[in-house]
């Protein structure tokens, strides 16, 4: 029997995601390739042909025999069509092999600058290009890391703060950071270094935290105000939370002290609920939020409710449950009501719908007194980071637009899980304008890992460097990515 040997196909061919093919990285110097993965391109769909960049080729595991020519003939005939379709759907992407496993638009480069740091939630970058990172859990008794960038790597310079949490921000000479119940600040020197890491001033205390949606995400405006998310400790304000058929509580008492954004003074210490203002209500849970300086307005990303089909199967199918309700971006002003728990938003029909806990059946509209979202996205993607890009490094289309870090779903079964990427939402005149697009993908790892929700990395926080670079944190493996652009 003839010995089976690998057959090398030169670059410029199409990748058919079919059995016995591997994607390989071509070495022009050594005239050979080595295997990367069966599918390192997370945006490739089954049975879809896509044109691969010149740095990649296809290797057949077994002798191709008489099937080689037909395969190449088919690839040649459809390559142009495949390329057009792929660019139309996904844009012109750089390959993940050169970008820390991520796919990013052409001209951009992604690099891992720090790894294995613990559960990195939100991050902030100083004008001196150092990184403050908030840890979800304590590492060696500390909840905040300061990283110094040296070339293409960032090393931990100091750890401090004896509280875990999510939020972190730099403003007015202070570093602000949150636990699940409090917000602290540390005085900074002229180099934006914490003067005394043992002296954490308590800005807000006594915030509600009952084990569900407890993360206190924060942001600040330019007028001395601090904004804090206080998530609802409930899915849909049912009498019995997450119980099949249980009705909603009348008047939803949760909204008295949770389910909204509270505004406090950024300079007053030891504030409680009574010292603040319930700035906006009707928000189930917000982890990604940012102050839009172009519009001088607070924008937030709401996590939509779960389990429509599980709790009310008479009204919703499993497929509907996988995509509903929308994850919504809201532009908030003082006194706004986003409608939770009485309504949800259907991003497919662009309608506000009555929640089933309050008499809805998937067809009745509701929320007449609630504001409309500024933008809406498919359900259960879990938006954990929001950043308005004000830098000059990226192309002009990104200026003043919004980057959103989607942490990824857990509850789309039997449909594949989705998310685990950073998207870009174009803006014009301070408002969303045009369709959103996936900007950085591949955090989850393989397509199989993504589909079953076993993501290797999960994007969470976003920050902008003084040179306009974009930083992305991962709270699964404790990785920090840096995305740059070269003309």
HUQUICOR-V767884 format. One line per field, one symbol per residue. burial: b if it has 9 or more other C-alpha atoms within 8 Angstrom, else e. A space follows every 10 residues. Layout:
BEGIN
burial=???
END
This chain:
BEGIN
burial=eeeeebbbee bbbbbbbeee bbbbbbbeee eebeebeebb bbebeeeebb bbeebbbbbb bbbeeeeeee ebeebbeebe ebbeebbeeb eebbbbebbb bbbbbeebbb bbbbbebbbb bbbbbbeebb bbbbbbbbee ebbbbbbbbe eebbbbeebb beebbbbbbb eebbbbbbbb bbbbbbbbbe ebebeebeeb ebbbbebbbe ebbbbbbbbb eeebbbbbbb bbbbbbbbee bbeeebbbbe ebebbeebbb bbbbbbeeee bbbeebbbbb bbbbbbbbbb bbeeeebbbb bbbbbbbbbe bbbeebbbeb bbbbbbbbbb bbbeebbbbb bbbbbbbeee ebbbbbbbeb bbeebbbeeb eebbebebbb bbbbbbbbbe bbbbeeebbb bbbbbbbbbe bbbeebbbbb bbbbbbbbeb ebeeeeebbb bbbbbbbebb bebebbbbbb bbbbbbebbb bbbbbbbbbb bbbbbee
END
